Amino acid sequence: MPKSSTTQSSIRGRLLQFQSKKRPSDDQPTATPLNAQNNVQAQYGGNDKSGVLQMFPSSWLPYVQLVRLWPPAALLLIFFPHAFGILHAAIKMQASAEHVLRTGITIFGGCFFFSNAAHTWNDLIDAPLDAQVERTRKRPIPRGAITPKSAIIFGSTQVLGAVIILACMPLGVSTSGLYALPNIISTTYYRFAKRHTRFPQIVLGFCLAWGVVMGEVAMGVQPVSYSPDEAGVAVDASVILLVAGTALWVLIYDTIYAHQDLQADLKVGIKSLAVLLQDHTKAVLWPVLMIMTGLLLEAGRASGLGTSYYLFAVCGASVSLGLMVWYVDLQDSRSCWWWFSNGFWWTGGTIMIGLLVEYSTQVRF
């Protein structure tokens, strides 16, 4: 027995010694995609000039970071719902490819200015809170690279750019502006929502999903119309269903995104669904995903869409978002960032592809 015990102790000691040599330290990056988080997020703050950021003069870098220009996740998350609306309207209108492409380019420009203005506003309001959170304290305004006055001037120029794009829409600036009003109000309020309510993701979901309506408007379609001689107010149910489904997509990915800062938010007092749900988040996201799938199904049925839409947009979006909810580790901020920054491409892309393929099969070029 003593000999056996000594042998086991020796083997155990060698094994522990081997593991300590092989195990990477906390400061040493491992060869996994999740370790890209530090490099990617550094591009929204600090003095990082790697990759595409090398193209910009140093004096531009704080503004590039302020508007989250690179990586372009923020811009694309705003553009995707608009693209859904453009393609959805194009299918109903049997619009020409030239019309769709021209509208898409115009709306992308509008999304660029809107994204810039919205993020400038967000960071102005959130600067005191951002300074208390490790992940955001090096953003341009908290670190002093951009003064509040400079941010206001810059943001105003971006608002002007968005208004000019709005004036280019076929329904005119007054009608288009009226449709944009709910989005303007909700976007303005969003940064205060995390102080007033535990459901800021619902507000953000409405903000971004309203892009579906604006995409329809950009094509010359009015999702809501009024006729005093007939039925009064008429609402296109298929558009509302698509807006609602898109809003739940936003709610899911932004709740996962919010888990990155869960501990910091608890200390600072920031409210979110991540703070509210904590260990129960996935249990809530699964039924939300099921409702989102049902809304996308109903949107397709109400629009008379075919197999391509259901295969790519409904199945593709549900599977890709389901993989995100299943595999993301909400206790690991690196995992939350990786699934957010990669997962939105899959879900947004499949919905867009589904509508695009459906458009190409229904419209004669």
C-alpha positions in Angstrom: 0.0 0.0 0.0 2.7 2.6 0.8 4.4 1.9 -2.4 1.2 2.2 -4.4 0.3 5.4 -2.7 3.8 6.8 -3.5 3.5 5.8 -7.1 0.0 7.5 -7.4 1.3 10.6 -5.8 4.3 10.7 -8.2 2.0 10.3 -11.3 -0.4 12.9 -10.0 2.4 15.3 -9.4 3.9 14.9 -12.9 0.4 15.3 -14.4 -0.2 18.5 -12.6 3.2 19.7 -13.6 2.5 18.9 -17.3 -0.9 20.6 -17.2 0.6 23.8 -15.6 3.1 24.0 -18.5 0.5 23.4 -21.2 -2.3 25.6 -19.7 -2.2 29.2 -21.1 -2.2 31.9 -18.5 -5.1 34.4 -18.3 -2.9 37.0 -19.9 -2.0 34.8 -22.9 -4.5 34.7 -25.7 -5.7 31.3 -26.9 -6.3 30.3 -30.5 -10.1 30.7 -30.5 -12.4 33.1 -32.3 -13.5 34.5 -28.9 -10.2 36.1 -28.3 -10.9 38.5 -31.2 -13.1 40.4 -28.8 -10.4 42.5 -27.3 -9.0 43.5 -30.7 -12.4 44.2 -32.2 -13.8 46.1 -29.3 -10.6 48.2 -29.0 -11.5 49.6 -32.4 -14.5 51.4 -30.8 -12.2 52.9 -28.2 -8.6 53.6 -27.4 -5.9 54.4 -29.9 -6.0 51.1 -31.9 -5.3 51.6 -35.6 -5.1 48.1 -36.8 -6.7 46.7 -40.0 -9.0 49.1 -41.9 -8.5 51.8 -39.3 -5.1 52.4 -40.8 -6.8 54.0 -43.8 -8.0 56.9 -41.7 -6.0 60.0 -40.5 -5.4 60.0 -36.7 -7.6 63.0 -36.3 -10.5 61.0 -37.8 -10.1 58.0 -35.5 -12.2 59.2 -32.6 -15.1 60.0 -34.9 -14.8 56.6 -36.6 -15.0 55.0 -33.2 -17.8 57.3 -32.1 -20.1 56.2 -34.9 -19.0 52.5 -34.8 -18.0 52.7 -38.4 -15.6 49.7 -38.2 -16.4 46.9 -37.8 -19.7 48.0 -39.4 -22.0 45.9 -37.3 -24.0 48.9 -36.1 -24.6 50.2 -39.6 -25.7 46.9 -41.0 -28.0 46.2 -38.1 -29.8 49.4 -39.0 -29.7 48.7 -42.7 -31.0 45.1 -42.6 -34.6 45.9 -41.5 -34.7 48.7 -44.2 -33.6 46.1 -46.8 -36.4 43.7 -45.6 -38.9 46.5 -46.2 -37.5 47.4 -49.6 -37.6 43.8 -50.9 -41.0 43.1 -49.3 -42.4 46.2 -51.1 -40.6 45.2 -54.3 -42.3 41.8 -54.4 -45.8 43.4 -53.9 -45.1 46.1 -56.5 -43.3 43.8 -59.0 -40.7 46.6 -59.0 -37.9 46.6 -61.5 -34.4 45.6 -60.4 -33.2 49.1 -61.2 -35.8 50.6 -58.9 -34.8 48.3 -56.1 -31.1 48.9 -56.5 -31.5 52.6 -56.6 -33.6 52.6 -53.5 -31.3 50.3 -51.7 -28.3 52.6 -52.4 -30.2 55.7 -51.3 -31.5 54.0 -48.1 -28.0 52.7 -47.3 -26.8 56.3 -47.4 -29.7 57.3 -45.1 -28.8 54.5 -42.7 -25.2 55.7 -42.7 -26.2 59.2 -41.5 -28.9 58.0 -39.2 -26.5 55.5 -37.5 -23.9 58.2 -37.1 -26.4 60.6 -35.5 -27.9 58.0 -33.3 -24.6 56.7 -31.9 -23.3 60.3 -31.3 -26.5 61.0 -29.3 -26.2 57.7 -27.5 -22.6 58.3 -26.4 -23.3 61.9 -25.4 -26.1 60.7 -23.0 -24.2 57.6 -21.8 -20.8 59.2 -21.3 -21.1 59.4 -17.5 -22.1 55.7 -17.4 -19.6 54.6 -20.0 -16.8 56.0 -17.9 -17.7 53.6 -15.1 -17.7 50.4 -17.3 -14.5 48.8 -18.3 -15.6 47.9 -21.8 -16.7 51.4 -22.7 -14.6 53.8 -20.6 -12.1 54.3 -23.5 -14.8 55.4 -26.0 -14.0 58.8 -27.5 -16.2 61.0 -25.3 -15.4 59.4 -21.9 -11.7 59.4 -22.6 -11.8 63.1 -23.7 -10.8 62.6 -27.4 -14.1 64.3 -28.4 -15.6 67.1 -26.4 -19.4 67.2 -25.9 -19.6 70.4 -28.0 -17.7 68.8 -30.9 -19.9 65.7 -30.7 -23.1 67.9 -30.9 -21.7 69.8 -33.9 -20.7 66.5 -35.6 -24.1 64.9 -34.8 -26.0 67.8 -36.2 -24.2 67.4 -39.5 -25.3 63.8 -39.6 -28.9 64.7 -38.8 -28.8 67.1 -41.7 -27.5 64.3 -44.0 -30.3 62.0 -42.9 -32.9 64.7 -43.6 -31.5 65.3 -47.1 -31.9 61.5 -47.8 -35.4 61.6 -46.4 -36.3 64.4 -48.8 -35.2 62.2 -51.7 -37.9 59.6 -50.9 -40.8 59.4 -53.5 -43.5 60.3 -50.9 -41.8 63.6 -50.1 -40.2 64.9 -47.0 -43.4 65.7 -45.1 -45.0 62.3 -45.6 -41.7 60.4 -45.2 -40.9 62.5 -42.1 -44.3 61.6 -40.6 -43.5 57.9 -41.1 -40.0 58.5 -39.6 -41.4 60.3 -36.5 -42.0 57.1 -34.4 -38.4 56.0 -35.1 -37.0 59.5 -34.2 -38.9 59.5 -30.9 -37.9 56.0 -29.9 -34.3 56.5 -30.9 -34.1 59.7 -28.8 -35.6 57.9 -25.8 -33.7 54.7 -26.1 -30.6 55.8 -24.1 -32.9 57.0 -21.2 -34.8 53.7 -21.3 -32.1 51.8 -19.5 -32.5 54.3 -16.6 -36.3 54.1 -16.5 -37.2 50.5 -17.4 -35.9 47.0 -17.3 -37.0 46.6 -21.0 -34.7 48.8 -23.1 -34.3 46.0 -25.6 -38.0 46.3 -26.4 -37.4 50.0 -27.2 -34.4 49.2 -29.3 -36.3 46.5 -31.1 -39.0 49.0 -32.1 -36.3 51.5 -33.2 -34.5 49.2 -35.5 -37.5 47.2 -36.7 -39.2 50.4 -37.8 -36.7 50.3 -40.6 -39.0 47.8 -42.3 -41.6 50.6 -42.6 -39.1 53.1 -43.8 -37.9 50.6 -46.5 -41.5 50.3 -47.7 -41.9 54.1 -47.7 -38.7 54.5 -49.7 -40.2 52.3 -52.4 -43.3 54.6 -52.5 -45.5 52.2 -50.5 -47.6 53.5 -47.6 -48.1 50.7 -45.0 -50.7 52.9 -43.3 -53.3 54.8 -45.4 -56.4 56.8 -44.7 -59.4 57.1 -46.9 -62.5 59.0 -45.5 -64.7 57.6 -48.3 -64.0 53.9 -47.7 -62.7 52.0 -44.6 -60.9 54.8 -42.9 -57.5 53.8 -41.7 -56.0 50.8 -43.6 -52.9 49.0 -42.2 -50.9 46.5 -44.2 -50.9 43.5 -41.8 -48.0 41.8 -43.5 -45.7 44.8 -42.9 -46.7 45.0 -39.2 -46.0 41.2 -38.8 -42.6 41.6 -40.4 -41.8 44.6 -38.1 -42.8 42.6 -35.0 -40.7 39.6 -36.1 -37.7 41.8 -36.7 -38.2 43.5 -33.3 -38.0 40.2 -31.5 -34.8 39.3 -33.5 -33.3 42.6 -32.2 -34.5 41.8 -28.6 -32.8 38.4 -28.7 -29.4 39.5 -30.0 -29.3 42.7 -27.9 -30.1 40.8 -24.7 -27.2 38.5 -25.5 -25.0 41.6 -26.2 -26.1 43.1 -22.9 -24.8 40.1 -21.0 -21.2 41.3 -21.8 -21.6 44.1 -19.2 -23.9 42.3 -16.7 -21.7 42.6 -13.6 -20.8 46.2 -14.4 -24.4 47.2 -15.1 -25.4 45.7 -11.7 -22.9 47.9 -10.0 -23.6 51.1 -11.9 -27.4 50.6 -11.8 -28.0 50.2 -15.6 -31.2 48.3 -16.4 -31.7 45.7 -19.1 -33.3 42.4 -19.8 -29.9 40.8 -19.0 -30.0 42.4 -15.6 -33.6 41.4 -15.1 -33.3 37.8 -16.2 -29.7 36.9 -15.5 -29.5 33.1 -15.1 -33.0 32.7 -16.6 -32.3 34.5 -19.9 -32.1 31.5 -22.1 -35.4 30.1 -20.7 -37.1 33.3 -21.8 -35.3 33.7 -25.2 -36.5 30.3 -26.4 -40.2 31.2 -26.4 -39.4 34.6 -27.8 -37.7 32.8 -30.7 -40.7 30.6 -31.2 -43.0 33.7 -31.4 -40.6 35.4 -33.8 -40.8 32.3 -36.1 -44.6 32.5 -36.0 -44.6 36.1 -36.9 -42.3 35.6 -39.8 -44.5 32.7 -41.0 -47.6 34.9 -40.7 -45.9 37.7 -42.6 -45.2 35.4 -45.4 -48.7 34.0 -45.5 -50.2 37.5 -45.4 -47.9 38.6 -48.3 -48.6 35.5 -50.4 -44.9 34.6 -50.4 -43.6 31.2 -51.7 -41.2 28.4 -50.8 -38.0 30.5 -51.1 -39.1 32.8 -48.3 -40.1 30.0 -45.9 -36.9 28.1 -46.6 -34.4 30.9 -46.2 -36.1 33.6 -44.2 -38.1 31.6 -41.8 -36.1 28.4 -41.4 -32.8 30.0 -41.9 -33.4 32.8 -39.4 -34.9 30.4 -36.8 -32.1 27.9 -37.0 -29.3 30.5 -37.0 -30.8 32.4 -34.0 -31.5 29.1 -32.3 -27.8 28.1 -32.6 -26.9 31.5 -31.1 -29.2 31.0 -28.1 -28.1 27.3 -27.6 -24.3 27.8 -27.9 -23.6 31.2 -26.4 -22.1 31.2 -22.9 -23.8 34.1 -21.2 -21.3 33.9 -18.3 -18.5 34.7 -20.8 -18.4 38.2 -22.3 -16.1 36.9 -25.1 -18.7 34.4 -26.1 -21.5 37.0 -26.0 -19.5 39.3 -28.2 -18.6 36.6 -30.7 -22.1 35.3 -31.1 -23.5 38.8 -31.4 -21.0 40.1 -33.9 -21.2 36.9 -36.1 -24.7 35.8 -35.5 -26.5 38.9 -36.7 -25.0 38.3 -40.2 -26.5 34.8 -40.3 -30.0 35.8 -39.2 -30.2 39.1 -41.0 -28.6 37.6 -44.1 -31.0 34.6 -44.3 -34.1 36.9 -44.0 -32.7 39.2 -46.7 -31.7 36.2 -48.9 -35.2 34.7 -48.5 -36.9 37.9 -49.6 -34.3 38.5 -52.4 -34.8 35.0 -53.9 -38.6 35.3 -53.6 -38.3 38.6 -55.5 -36.2 37.1 -58.2 -38.7 34.2 -58.7 -41.8 36.4 -58.8 -40.6 39.4 -60.8 -39.9 39.2 -64.5 -36.7 41.1 -65.4 
